[in-house]
């Protein structure tokens, strides 16, 4: 970064999370609501906050400098059509009259959003001049409110005061306890996704199934890996309904303060009946000690503990469990390899040839009746320039199948074939890259990207536990600036800050549109709006391709040396493109 840049203009991108022993500061503010209105999670957070209220909120100097030159022009906003019928399920905690109704309308046709008073009259991205911003103030506010709820939830879990969690959690550090809880949240998201997949219609979302805070937290982190998320919504059966559900994420946040929201009894009862776990995430965590996994060799279903005294539980770093059926030692690596091999051989029928011809795979890719690509490997289908790169996906699969490691070699069934491949690879996903070292140089980056999606046995291409934990760093920074405080942007002068940040985000997109290869890194304020845009799912994809010319991915695991180079390149390009100081 630049030496004169203050904290809000540093990059959010950091190294992957490493669990350390530490503490989390509690916010200096009094309870905003009486205890009798709280759900169990919110009550725990209120009991933790016993310090006197803070007297001041730090002002961001760079933003102040920008406000001095704010343009005195007016813009219009986007709107949507129909409000999701959720108010019969939740007791809203605050007025939501100023929240945009829905999100599917394009920026050219919507009209009912709250007015921007100090934003530019034109938002330029490449050759396009937009009269309305792609991201609205109401959505940014709602997103900040959600981040505030995530922060409060993490504080409650880390401090573990009177929560009646399983006894082994008492011996964990705060960071380890949060990691354990996130594992539970990811599994709850998985169960919820399965139920949504099997629902006859998405009417279930409107009437009976807005998920609890921990599930929203996982979904939020998932969507902030936009290319992986978009690909999984096409490739993974469990996620296909999310092609529609993704557009309902942000409107869901418009229901008010999510942290203190209480579900109506019928929603809580519905969740308990379908999920077999309490709706409230803390109540659920207090009663959850085991999960069900599939043996990576014999495919038997077994129950494993999340935590053990030896550190080998499913939510711990050294997970290891012997299968009682076949005695194979199950690890996260073996689970990831099993998922990978299943994807590799899926759609390939029994053939006598040494190198099977994936005729079924090709038929599924191009002529599958539901028009959704089947039997493809993670990271091979959705690219920045092609939302359904079936040709590239087929080539990636064939490149691997040409290796002797993956040949059928006399296996009578696909199950025998799967086990043979796993044995040749030593039951470790890490060995795949080693045996594929002979692939063409241009194929290796795509292979490495593919392999990064196979870290465990869950169907998702993103390590959702790691994704949630990494988001904690960004949330902490928003919290430290005071931006997650529900009252921070209520005054008109403070609203101008968001108007200016939204304008800066459009300038950032304009910068990206000028380069097809460079990685540009946003400042924190721009990154907030970028995250909000990604939570628009399909609309984000449409906007990227319409105005930038390609899909813009978001990677929170960039290596530090590459990140520093990108920061310097971004600052230089910003100064040239905007005639202003670097990223200011």
C-alpha positions as CSV (number, residue, x, y, z in Angstrom):
1,X,0.0,0.0,0.0
2,X,0.9,3.6,0.0
3,X,2.5,5.1,3.1
4,X,0.0,7.9,3.5
5,X,-3.0,5.7,3.2
6,X,-5.0,5.2,6.5
7,X,-6.5,1.8,7.4
8,X,-9.7,2.0,5.5
9,X,-7.7,2.2,2.3
10,X,-5.6,-0.9,2.8
11,X,-6.4,-4.1,1.1
12,X,-8.7,-6.6,2.7
13,X,-6.9,-9.5,1.1
14,X,-4.9,-11.6,3.6
15,X,-3.2,-14.9,4.0
16,X,-5.5,-17.9,4.7
17,X,-6.7,-18.0,8.3
18,X,-4.4,-19.6,10.9
19,X,-6.0,-20.5,14.2
20,X,-4.3,-18.6,17.0
21,X,-5.1,-17.9,20.6
22,X,-6.5,-14.4,21.0
23,X,-9.4,-12.3,22.2
24,X,-12.1,-10.3,20.6
25,X,-12.9,-6.8,21.8
26,X,-16.5,-6.2,22.7
27,X,-18.2,-3.1,21.3
28,X,-18.6,-0.2,23.7
29,X,-22.3,0.3,23.3
30,X,-25.4,-0.4,25.5
31,X,-28.1,-2.9,24.5
32,X,-30.2,-1.5,21.7
33,X,-33.3,-3.6,22.7
34,X,-34.9,-5.1,25.8
35,X,-34.0,-8.7,26.7
36,X,-37.6,-9.9,26.3
37,X,-37.5,-9.1,22.6
38,X,-34.3,-11.2,21.9
39,X,-33.8,-14.6,20.5
40,X,-31.4,-16.8,22.6
41,X,-28.4,-15.8,20.4
42,X,-29.1,-12.0,20.7
43,X,-29.6,-12.3,24.5
44,X,-26.2,-13.9,24.9
45,X,-24.6,-11.0,23.1
46,X,-26.5,-8.4,25.2
47,X,-25.3,-10.0,28.4
48,X,-21.7,-9.7,27.2
49,X,-21.9,-6.0,26.5
50,X,-21.4,-4.4,29.9
51,X,-19.0,-1.6,29.1
52,X,-20.0,2.1,29.0
53,X,-21.0,3.5,25.6
54,X,-18.3,4.9,23.4
55,X,-18.4,8.7,23.1
56,X,-17.1,9.1,19.6
57,X,-16.9,7.3,16.3
58,X,-13.7,7.6,14.3
59,X,-14.1,9.6,11.1
60,X,-12.4,8.4,8.0
61,X,-10.2,11.2,6.8
62,X,-9.9,10.1,3.1
63,X,-13.7,9.9,2.9
64,X,-14.0,13.4,4.4
65,X,-11.6,14.7,1.8
66,X,-13.7,13.1,-0.9
67,X,-16.9,14.6,0.5
68,X,-15.5,18.1,0.1
69,X,-15.6,17.6,-3.7
70,X,-18.8,15.6,-3.9
71,X,-20.7,16.3,-7.0
72,X,-24.0,18.2,-6.7
73,X,-25.9,16.1,-9.1
74,X,-28.7,13.6,-8.9
75,X,-29.2,10.0,-9.9
76,X,-32.0,7.6,-10.0
77,X,-32.1,4.1,-8.5
78,X,-33.0,0.6,-9.5
79,X,-36.0,-1.1,-8.2
80,X,-37.6,-4.5,-8.3
81,X,-41.1,-5.9,-8.6
82,X,-42.4,-7.9,-5.7
83,X,-41.5,-8.0,-2.1
84,X,-40.8,-11.5,-0.8
85,X,-43.6,-12.5,1.5
86,X,-41.5,-13.0,4.7
87,X,-43.1,-10.7,7.2
88,X,-45.5,-13.5,8.3
89,X,-42.5,-15.6,9.4
90,X,-40.4,-13.1,11.3
91,X,-41.1,-10.4,13.8
92,X,-39.3,-7.5,12.2
93,X,-37.2,-5.4,14.6
94,X,-37.2,-2.1,12.7
95,X,-38.9,-0.4,9.9
96,X,-38.0,-1.6,6.4
97,X,-40.1,0.8,4.3
98,X,-37.0,2.3,2.6
99,X,-35.6,-1.1,1.5
100,X,-35.8,-1.9,-2.3
101,X,-38.4,-4.4,-3.1
102,X,-36.5,-6.9,-5.2
103,X,-33.5,-7.2,-7.4
104,X,-34.2,-8.7,-10.8
105,X,-34.8,-5.5,-12.7
106,X,-32.0,-4.2,-14.8
107,X,-30.4,-0.8,-14.1
108,X,-32.1,0.6,-17.2
109,X,-35.7,-0.2,-16.2
110,X,-35.9,0.2,-12.4
111,X,-37.1,3.4,-10.8
112,X,-38.2,3.1,-7.1
113,X,-35.0,3.1,-5.2
114,X,-34.1,5.8,-2.6
115,X,-32.7,8.8,-4.3
116,X,-29.0,9.5,-4.4
117,X,-28.5,13.2,-3.6
118,X,-24.8,13.7,-4.0
119,X,-23.7,11.0,-6.4
120,X,-22.7,11.6,-10.0
121,X,-25.3,12.0,-12.7
122,X,-23.5,9.4,-14.8
123,X,-21.7,6.2,-13.7
124,X,-19.2,5.3,-16.4
125,X,-18.0,1.8,-16.9
126,X,-16.0,1.2,-20.1
127,X,-18.1,2.5,-23.0
128,X,-21.3,2.5,-21.0
129,X,-22.8,5.5,-19.2
130,X,-25.3,4.5,-16.6
131,X,-27.8,6.9,-15.1
132,X,-28.4,4.6,-12.1
133,X,-25.8,2.8,-10.0
134,X,-25.5,-1.0,-10.1
135,X,-25.5,-1.1,-6.3
136,X,-27.9,0.9,-4.2
137,X,-27.4,2.5,-0.8
138,X,-30.2,0.5,0.8
139,X,-28.5,-2.8,-0.2
140,X,-25.1,-1.6,1.2
141,X,-26.8,-0.6,4.5
142,X,-28.5,-4.0,4.7
143,X,-25.2,-5.7,4.0
144,X,-23.5,-3.8,6.8
145,X,-26.4,-4.8,9.1
146,X,-25.8,-8.4,8.2
147,X,-22.0,-8.0,8.9
148,X,-22.9,-6.6,12.3
149,X,-25.0,-9.6,13.1
150,X,-22.2,-11.9,12.0
151,X,-19.8,-10.0,14.3
152,X,-22.2,-10.3,17.3
153,X,-22.6,-14.0,16.7
154,X,-18.9,-14.6,16.6
155,X,-18.4,-12.6,19.9
156,X,-21.0,-14.7,21.6
157,X,-19.5,-18.0,20.4
158,X,-15.9,-17.1,21.2
159,X,-16.7,-16.0,24.8
160,X,-18.9,-19.0,25.5
161,X,-20.5,-17.6,28.6
162,X,-23.3,-19.8,29.8
163,X,-24.0,-21.3,26.4
164,X,-24.1,-25.0,27.6
165,X,-22.0,-26.1,24.6
166,X,-20.5,-29.6,24.6
167,X,-17.9,-29.9,27.4
168,X,-14.9,-30.3,25.0
169,X,-15.5,-26.7,23.7
170,X,-14.5,-25.3,27.0
171,X,-10.9,-26.4,26.3
172,X,-10.7,-24.6,23.0
173,X,-9.2,-21.2,22.3
174,X,-11.7,-18.6,21.1
175,X,-10.6,-19.0,17.5
176,X,-10.8,-22.7,17.7
177,X,-14.3,-22.5,19.2
178,X,-15.4,-20.3,16.4
179,X,-13.9,-22.7,13.9
180,X,-15.9,-25.6,15.5
181,X,-19.1,-23.6,15.3
182,X,-18.5,-22.7,11.7
183,X,-18.1,-26.4,10.9
184,X,-21.6,-26.9,12.4
185,X,-22.9,-24.0,10.4
186,X,-21.6,-25.4,7.1
187,X,-23.3,-28.7,7.8
188,X,-26.5,-26.9,8.6
189,X,-26.3,-25.0,5.3
190,X,-25.7,-28.4,3.6
191,X,-28.8,-29.9,5.1
192,X,-30.8,-26.8,4.2
193,X,-29.5,-26.8,0.6
194,X,-30.6,-30.5,0.3
195,X,-34.1,-29.7,1.5
196,X,-34.3,-26.7,-0.9
197,X,-33.1,-29.0,-3.7
198,X,-35.8,-31.6,-3.0
199,X,-38.6,-29.0,-2.5
200,X,-41.4,-29.2,-5.1
201,X,-41.2,-25.4,-5.7
202,X,-39.4,-22.4,-4.3
203,X,-42.7,-21.3,-2.7
204,X,-41.2,-22.9,0.4
205,X,-38.8,-20.0,0.6
206,X,-41.5,-17.4,0.7
207,X,-43.7,-19.2,3.2
208,X,-41.7,-21.5,5.4
209,X,-38.0,-21.5,5.1
210,X,-35.9,-18.4,5.5
211,X,-32.7,-19.8,7.2
212,X,-31.2,-18.8,10.5
213,X,-28.3,-16.5,11.0
214,X,-25.5,-19.1,10.9
215,X,-26.8,-20.5,7.6
216,X,-27.0,-17.0,6.1
217,X,-23.4,-16.5,7.2
218,X,-22.3,-19.6,5.3
219,X,-24.3,-18.6,2.2
220,X,-22.9,-15.1,2.3
221,X,-19.3,-16.4,2.3
222,X,-20.1,-18.8,-0.5
223,X,-21.5,-16.0,-2.7
224,X,-18.3,-14.0,-2.2
225,X,-16.5,-16.7,-4.3
226,X,-18.7,-15.8,-7.3
227,X,-17.2,-18.0,-10.0
228,X,-17.2,-21.0,-7.8
229,X,-20.7,-20.2,-6.6
230,X,-22.1,-19.7,-10.1
231,X,-20.5,-22.9,-11.4
232,X,-21.8,-25.0,-8.4
233,X,-25.3,-23.7,-9.0
234,X,-25.0,-25.3,-12.5
235,X,-22.8,-28.3,-11.7
236,X,-23.8,-29.5,-8.2
237,X,-27.4,-31.0,-8.0
238,X,-27.8,-29.7,-4.4
239,X,-27.2,-26.2,-5.5
240,X,-29.3,-25.9,-8.7
241,X,-32.3,-24.2,-7.0
242,X,-29.8,-21.5,-5.8
243,X,-29.7,-20.1,-9.3
244,X,-33.0,-18.6,-8.4
245,X,-32.6,-18.3,-4.6
246,X,-29.4,-16.3,-4.9
247,X,-31.5,-13.3,-6.1
248,X,-33.5,-13.4,-2.9
249,X,-30.5,-13.1,-0.5
250,X,-30.3,-9.3,-0.3
251,X,-34.0,-8.7,0.0
252,X,-34.0,-11.2,2.9
253,X,-31.7,-8.8,4.8
254,X,-34.3,-6.1,4.5
255,X,-36.3,-7.6,7.2
256,X,-34.6,-5.6,9.9
257,X,-31.9,-6.4,12.5
258,X,-31.2,-10.0,11.7
259,X,-29.4,-10.6,15.0
260,X,-32.3,-9.9,17.2
261,X,-35.0,-11.2,14.9
262,X,-37.2,-14.0,16.3
263,X,-38.9,-16.5,14.0
264,X,-42.6,-17.1,14.4
265,X,-43.3,-20.4,16.1
266,X,-44.4,-22.1,12.9
267,X,-41.1,-21.4,11.2
268,X,-39.1,-22.7,14.2
269,X,-41.3,-25.8,14.2
270,X,-40.9,-26.3,10.5
271,X,-37.1,-26.1,10.8
272,X,-37.0,-28.5,13.7
273,X,-39.3,-31.0,11.8
274,X,-37.3,-30.9,8.5
275,X,-33.8,-30.3,9.8
276,X,-34.0,-32.2,13.1
277,X,-32.1,-29.4,14.8
278,X,-33.3,-26.2,16.6
279,X,-33.7,-23.1,14.5
280,X,-31.5,-21.0,16.8
281,X,-27.9,-21.6,15.9
282,X,-26.7,-21.5,19.6
283,X,-29.4,-23.9,20.7
284,X,-28.5,-26.2,17.8
285,X,-24.8,-26.1,18.6
286,X,-25.5,-27.0,22.3
287,X,-27.0,-30.3,21.2
288,X,-24.8,-31.2,18.3
289,X,-21.7,-33.5,18.9
290,X,-21.6,-35.8,15.9
291,X,-22.2,-35.7,12.1
292,X,-22.7,-38.3,9.5
293,X,-20.1,-38.9,6.7
294,X,-19.5,-41.4,4.0
295,X,-16.5,-43.7,4.1
296,X,-14.3,-42.7,1.3
297,X,-13.6,-46.4,0.4
298,X,-16.6,-48.5,1.1
299,X,-19.1,-45.6,1.1
300,X,-20.7,-46.8,4.4
301,X,-22.4,-44.1,6.4
302,X,-20.8,-43.5,9.8
303,X,-21.1,-41.1,12.7
304,X,-18.0,-39.1,13.7
305,X,-17.5,-36.7,16.5
306,X,-16.8,-33.0,15.7
307,X,-14.4,-32.8,18.6
308,X,-12.2,-35.3,20.4
309,X,-9.6,-35.0,23.2
310,X,-6.9,-36.2,20.8
311,X,-7.7,-33.5,18.2
312,X,-8.9,-35.9,15.5
313,X,-12.5,-34.8,15.4
314,X,-14.2,-33.7,12.2
315,X,-14.0,-30.0,13.1
316,X,-10.4,-30.3,14.1
317,X,-7.2,-30.0,12.0
318,X,-6.1,-33.6,12.3
319,X,-9.3,-35.4,11.5
320,X,-8.9,-39.2,11.4
321,X,-11.5,-41.9,11.9
322,X,-11.3,-45.7,11.2
323,X,-14.3,-47.0,9.3
324,X,-16.0,-49.7,11.4
325,X,-17.0,-51.5,8.1
326,X,-13.8,-51.7,6.1
327,X,-11.2,-50.4,8.6
328,X,-10.0,-47.7,6.2
329,X,-8.7,-44.6,8.0
330,X,-10.9,-41.7,6.8
331,X,-9.3,-38.3,6.6
332,X,-10.2,-35.0,4.9
333,X,-7.8,-35.8,2.2
334,X,-9.3,-39.1,1.5
335,X,-12.8,-37.6,1.5
336,X,-11.7,-35.0,-1.0
337,X,-10.1,-37.6,-3.3
338,X,-13.2,-39.7,-3.2
339,X,-15.3,-36.7,-4.3
340,X,-12.8,-36.0,-7.1
341,X,-12.6,-39.5,-8.4
342,X,-16.4,-39.8,-8.4
343,X,-16.5,-36.6,-10.6
344,X,-13.8,-37.9,-12.9
345,X,-15.5,-41.3,-13.7
346,X,-19.1,-40.0,-13.6
347,X,-20.9,-40.7,-16.9
348,X,-18.3,-43.1,-18.2
349,X,-19.8,-46.5,-18.9
350,X,-18.0,-49.8,-18.7
351,X,-15.7,-50.1,-21.7
352,X,-13.0,-52.5,-22.9
353,X,-10.7,-49.8,-24.1
354,X,-7.7,-48.9,-21.9
355,X,-8.6,-45.3,-22.2
356,X,-12.4,-45.0,-21.9
357,X,-14.1,-42.7,-24.3
358,X,-16.4,-40.4,-22.2
359,X,-19.3,-40.6,-24.7
360,X,-21.9,-40.4,-21.9
361,X,-20.1,-37.4,-20.5
362,X,-20.2,-35.6,-23.8
363,X,-23.8,-36.4,-24.2
364,X,-24.6,-35.1,-20.8
365,X,-22.7,-31.9,-21.4
366,X,-24.3,-30.9,-24.6
367,X,-27.7,-32.6,-24.6
368,X,-28.7,-33.2,-21.0
369,X,-32.5,-32.8,-20.8
370,X,-32.4,-30.2,-18.0
371,X,-29.9,-28.1,-19.9
372,X,-27.6,-28.3,-16.9
373,X,-24.0,-29.6,-17.3
374,X,-23.6,-32.9,-15.5
375,X,-20.6,-35.0,-14.7
376,X,-18.1,-32.2,-14.8
377,X,-15.3,-31.5,-12.4
378,X,-15.1,-28.4,-10.2
379,X,-13.3,-25.4,-11.7
380,X,-13.6,-26.5,-15.3
381,X,-17.0,-25.2,-16.4
382,X,-17.4,-21.5,-15.4
383,X,-14.7,-19.1,-16.6
384,X,-14.4,-15.3,-16.7
385,X,-15.4,-15.2,-20.4
386,X,-17.6,-18.2,-20.6
387,X,-20.4,-19.1,-18.2
388,X,-20.6,-22.7,-19.5
389,X,-17.3,-23.7,-20.9
390,X,-18.3,-27.3,-21.8
391,X,-15.5,-27.7,-24.3
392,X,-12.9,-26.7,-21.8
393,X,-14.5,-28.9,-19.1
394,X,-14.4,-31.9,-21.5
395,X,-10.7,-31.3,-22.3
396,X,-9.8,-31.1,-18.7
397,X,-11.5,-34.4,-17.9
398,X,-9.9,-36.1,-21.0
399,X,-6.4,-34.9,-20.1
400,X,-6.7,-36.7,-16.7
401,X,-8.2,-39.8,-18.1
402,X,-5.2,-40.3,-20.4
403,X,-3.0,-40.8,-17.4
404,X,-2.4,-44.5,-16.5
405,X,-3.4,-43.7,-12.9
406,X,-7.0,-43.1,-14.0
407,X,-7.4,-45.9,-16.5
408,X,-9.9,-48.6,-15.8
409,X,-7.4,-51.4,-16.2
410,X,-9.9,-54.3,-16.0
411,X,-12.2,-53.0,-13.3
412,X,-15.6,-54.6,-13.7
413,X,-17.7,-51.8,-12.2
414,X,-17.3,-48.1,-11.7
415,X,-17.1,-48.7,-7.9
416,X,-14.1,-51.0,-8.4
417,X,-12.6,-48.4,-10.7
418,X,-13.1,-45.7,-8.1
419,X,-11.4,-47.7,-5.4
420,X,-8.5,-48.7,-7.7
421,X,-7.8,-45.1,-8.5
422,X,-7.9,-44.1,-4.9
423,X,-5.5,-46.9,-4.0
424,X,-3.0,-45.8,-6.7
425,X,-3.1,-42.3,-5.4
426,X,-2.5,-43.3,-1.8
427,X,-5.9,-42.0,-0.8
428,X,-4.6,-38.4,-0.9
429,X,-5.8,-35.6,-3.2
430,X,-2.4,-34.1,-3.0
431,X,-0.9,-36.9,-5.1
432,X,-3.1,-36.0,-8.1
433,X,-1.0,-33.0,-9.0
434,X,2.3,-35.0,-8.6
435,X,1.3,-37.7,-11.1
436,X,-0.1,-35.1,-13.5
437,X,3.2,-33.3,-13.7
438,X,3.6,-34.3,-17.4
439,X,0.5,-32.3,-18.5
440,X,1.1,-29.4,-20.8
441,X,2.1,-26.3,-18.9
442,X,-1.1,-24.4,-19.9
443,X,-3.2,-27.2,-18.3
444,X,-1.6,-27.1,-14.9
445,X,-3.2,-23.9,-13.6
446,X,-6.6,-25.2,-14.4
447,X,-5.8,-28.5,-12.8
448,X,-4.5,-26.8,-9.6
449,X,-7.7,-24.7,-9.5
450,X,-9.8,-27.8,-9.9
451,X,-8.0,-29.7,-7.1
452,X,-8.5,-26.8,-4.7
453,X,-12.2,-27.6,-4.8
454,X,-11.7,-31.0,-3.3
455,X,-10.6,-30.4,0.3
456,X,-13.3,-32.5,2.0
457,X,-16.3,-34.7,1.2
458,X,-18.9,-31.9,1.1
459,X,-20.3,-31.3,-2.4
460,X,-19.3,-27.6,-2.6
461,X,-16.3,-26.4,-4.5
462,X,-15.4,-23.9,-1.9
463,X,-13.9,-24.7,1.5
464,X,-16.8,-22.9,3.2
465,X,-15.4,-23.2,6.7
466,X,-12.2,-21.3,5.6
467,X,-14.3,-18.9,3.6
468,X,-16.4,-17.9,6.6
469,X,-13.4,-17.5,8.8
470,X,-11.5,-15.4,6.3
471,X,-14.5,-13.1,6.0
472,X,-14.1,-12.3,9.7
473,X,-11.1,-10.1,8.9
474,X,-13.1,-7.9,6.6
475,X,-16.0,-7.8,9.1
476,X,-13.7,-6.7,11.9
477,X,-12.4,-3.8,9.8
478,X,-15.9,-2.6,9.0
479,X,-16.8,-2.9,12.7
480,X,-13.7,-1.0,13.8
481,X,-14.7,1.9,11.4
482,X,-18.1,2.0,13.1
483,X,-19.7,1.2,9.7
484,X,-21.7,-1.8,11.0
485,X,-23.4,0.3,13.6
486,X,-27.1,0.6,12.5
487,X,-27.1,4.3,13.4
488,X,-23.8,5.3,11.6
489,X,-25.3,6.1,8.2
490,X,-28.6,7.6,9.3
491,X,-27.8,11.2,8.9
492,X,-27.7,12.8,5.4
493,X,-24.0,13.8,5.8
494,X,-23.1,10.3,6.6
495,X,-25.2,8.9,3.7
496,X,-23.0,11.0,1.4
497,X,-20.2,8.7,2.3
498,X,-22.0,5.7,0.9
499,X,-23.0,7.6,-2.2
500,X,-19.3,8.5,-2.8
501,X,-18.2,4.9,-2.1
502,X,-20.7,3.6,-4.7
503,X,-19.3,6.0,-7.2
504,X,-15.8,4.9,-6.5
505,X,-16.9,1.3,-7.0
506,X,-18.1,2.1,-10.5
507,X,-14.8,3.8,-11.2
508,X,-13.1,0.6,-10.0
509,X,-15.2,-1.4,-12.5
510,X,-14.2,1.1,-15.2
511,X,-10.6,0.5,-14.4
512,X,-11.0,-3.3,-14.6
513,X,-12.7,-2.9,-18.0
514,X,-9.6,-1.4,-19.4
515,X,-7.4,-4.5,-18.7
516,X,-8.1,-8.1,-19.5
517,X,-5.1,-9.5,-17.6
518,X,-4.1,-7.4,-14.6
519,X,-5.5,-8.1,-11.2
520,X,-6.7,-4.8,-9.6
521,X,-7.1,-4.8,-5.8
522,X,-9.8,-2.5,-4.3
523,X,-9.6,-0.4,-1.1
524,X,-11.8,-1.5,1.8
525,X,-14.7,0.9,1.0
526,X,-14.8,-0.2,-2.6
527,X,-14.6,-3.8,-1.6
528,X,-17.7,-3.4,0.6
529,X,-19.7,-2.3,-2.4
530,X,-18.1,-5.0,-4.5
531,X,-19.1,-7.6,-1.9
532,X,-22.7,-6.2,-1.9
533,X,-22.8,-6.5,-5.7
534,X,-21.7,-10.1,-5.6
535,X,-24.6,-10.9,-3.2
536,X,-26.9,-10.1,-6.2
537,X,-25.9,-13.4,-7.7
538,X,-27.3,-13.5,-11.3
539,X,-27.5,-9.7,-11.5
540,X,-23.8,-9.5,-10.7
541,X,-23.0,-11.9,-13.5
542,X,-25.2,-10.0,-15.9
543,X,-23.7,-6.6,-14.9
544,X,-20.1,-7.9,-15.2
545,X,-20.6,-9.2,-18.7
546,X,-22.7,-6.3,-19.9
547,X,-20.4,-3.5,-18.7
548,X,-17.0,-5.0,-18.0
549,X,-17.0,-7.6,-20.7
550,X,-16.2,-10.6,-18.5
551,X,-17.0,-12.2,-15.2
552,X,-15.0,-10.7,-12.4
553,X,-14.0,-13.2,-9.8
554,X,-13.2,-12.4,-6.2
555,X,-10.3,-14.2,-4.5
556,X,-9.5,-13.8,-0.8
557,X,-6.5,-16.1,-0.9
558,X,-4.1,-14.2,-3.1
559,X,-0.4,-14.7,-2.3
560,X,1.2,-11.8,-0.5
561,X,3.9,-11.0,-3.1
562,X,1.4,-11.1,-5.9
563,X,-1.0,-9.0,-3.9
564,X,1.7,-6.3,-3.3
565,X,2.4,-6.1,-7.0
566,X,-1.3,-5.8,-7.7
567,X,-1.7,-3.0,-5.2
568,X,1.0,-1.0,-6.8
569,X,-0.5,-1.6,-10.3
570,X,-3.9,-0.6,-9.0
571,X,-2.6,2.6,-7.5
572,X,-0.8,3.6,-10.7
573,X,-3.8,2.8,-12.9
574,X,-6.2,4.6,-10.6
575,X,-4.0,7.8,-10.6
576,X,-3.9,7.8,-14.4
577,X,-7.5,6.9,-14.9
578,X,-9.1,9.2,-12.3
579,X,-6.5,12.1,-12.2
580,X,-6.5,11.7,-8.4
581,X,-4.1,10.4,-5.8
582,X,-3.8,6.7,-5.5
583,X,-7.1,5.1,-4.6
584,X,-8.2,8.3,-2.8
